[in-house]
């Protein structure tokens, strides 16, 4: 049996941004100095956006643009969890949960239920190292003439962030019942008439599962939000995407983007991509009419080796059999969306 996943790599252009902060830095000249999140590799520092922040942006777009209703959050003394209702709330289905409800022995309800997120994503990590800059500022607006200004420091960067994601298509809208599984028995009974029993698993109607997958993918093209946007406004919608379908749970398009020798521009590593396609070519899931499995979209002038990439995708047999150059990132994502129905019909069921 195939294990069909939607997977992709994205490149985001962060321009004078501070998208995800790590809190106060106690060792600086200003008392209120805020630093961004970063990874250190030797002397190199790479700013990054946490996977949690990326997922938050994704959720917010789904709420605002696609009408998803946020799942109710229950706050207890030492924990917080969502409603844990993946039938009513799409985000509980796609993003997973751990719902620890107090047990009621008389009613036979409560207990701990968890859903492993079908949608998984990496950090968004800078391709270019050592791009973090300190910004010194002060608050002096409308203060009395004899009042001291209030100094503060922050950090920002201009770089490209790369990340990957996978979405397990077979797990969307499909649930196990029981303690430490997706659904409690009482919730399964509540929605029993709207769910289909399939080999011991309860699943939603096919059209609803497909709708949720399509909207998650479409939301990626509309990605927005991030920290400090009032004075560090940056567009976080992807400027380059490679997205498509394969049999397997891996996210193989890791670290496809790298810097040039001067560490100033970004290139697509064609040798690495060729190696991945060589290993995965037998596991790429294709449609009948559109026999490509992967869709590539880009903003012109972003990739330093753009001409080489386009020529390689057109001329080399391995690339042109697997990858369709769809145009812009939005067009590539929409091309993938157009294949969702057929992938479900052929490989998910």
Secondary structure, 3 states (H helix, E strand, C coil): CCCEEEEEEEEEEEEEECCCEEEECCCCCCCCEEEECEEEECCEEEEEECHHHHHHHHHHHHHHHHCCCCCCEEECCCCEEECCCCCCCHHHHHHCEEEEEEEECCCCEEEEEEECCCEEECCEEECCCCCEEEEEEEECCCCCCCCCCEEEEEEEEEEEEEEEEEEEHHHCCEECECCCCCECHHHHHHCHHHCEEECCEEECCHHHHHHHHHHHHHHHHCCCCCCCCCCCCCCCCCCEEEEEEEECCCCCCCCCEEECCCCCCEEECHHHHHHHHHHHHHHECCCCCCCCCEEEEECCCCECCHHHHHHHHHHCHHHHHHEEEEECHHHHHHHHHCCHHHHHHHHHC
